[in-house]
Amino acid sequence: NRASQSVRQPGSVIKPLSVYGPAFEKSLQDNNVNIYWSTMIEDKPLKKVNGKWWPTNEGGSYSGNSVSIQYGLSKSLNTLDKIGVDYSFDYITQRFHISTLKVQDEDYAPLATGSLTNGVTTLEMTAAYATFGNGGVYHKPYCYYKIEDSQGNVLIETDPNATKEQALTESTAWLMNKVLQTVMSSGTGT
């Protein structure tokens, strides 16, 4: 089943789940972290790796200027480092239930650019993204609601509320929904 068993590299599609959503959420919980959609970040590399600046943005350039978080997400910039790798990895695996990630993926490049060891499934990604439109509520995906026999007797039934959990606060989900709209209106998705 290509939706639930076939893993693919997500690329920058992973950023809202591994970086931006968790960053907004951490800002609500930690007084030392203040991250909002208008927070300014510098568009510059974080460090040198093997003599080259890292991470690189699409096209290999940096503006060197301060840009808002909203602009950074809309242009898929790779230079946000405010929440730490451990928090990011725990969030995407525990709250968004992306189970195909490996321990090797607990690093900056995989979590920021989606260059994962194996990849993720379409089912995992759609279930995780649905939280942004569901008030922050994550629902475990299911393939059927109810199966009946020819006499109308229920053979199998799924209760969609049995597996729901609050992955993000409602305000963070609303904020991510709004910020992601910028990707389509003026960012990389235009």
C-alpha positions, 0 to 999 in steps of 0.5 A: 500500500503506497499510502501507508507502507511506501516511504518517501523523502518529504523535503521541506514539507517536514518543516511545519511539523519538526521546526515551526509548529514545535517552535510556536508551541515551545514559545507558549510553554517556555518563558525563555523562548519567544517565537511568533510569526513576526519574530525576526531571524537572521537568514544566514548559515549556522555553522561550517561543515567540512569547510562549507557553510551550512545549512544552505537555502534553495539556490545556495544563497542567504539574504544576510538580513533579518526576516520574519518567521512567516517569511522564512517558512513561506520561502522555505529557509533553512536557518531557524535554530531556536528549539533544539534537535531533541525537542524537535525530534521528540515533537514530531515522533511523539505528538505527530506520531511520525514513526518511520524516523530513525535515531539517525534522523535526530539531527539538524539536516534531517529535521530541517530539510527532510533528508531522512534515513528512510523517509515518511509515509503519505499517511503519516504526513497527512494525519500530522498535517490534519492537526493544523485544521483540527484545532491542534487535535491529532487523530490516528488514521483509519481506513474504515468507519464501519463494516456491515454484513448483508443484513446490516449487522456491524462487523467492525466499527472504528470510533474516531474519537478513541484515538484523538489527542491534543498535539498542539494548542488550538492557538498554535494550530490556528497560527500554523494554518495562517502561516502556511497559507503564505506559502501558497499566496506569496512563497514557494508554492505560488 
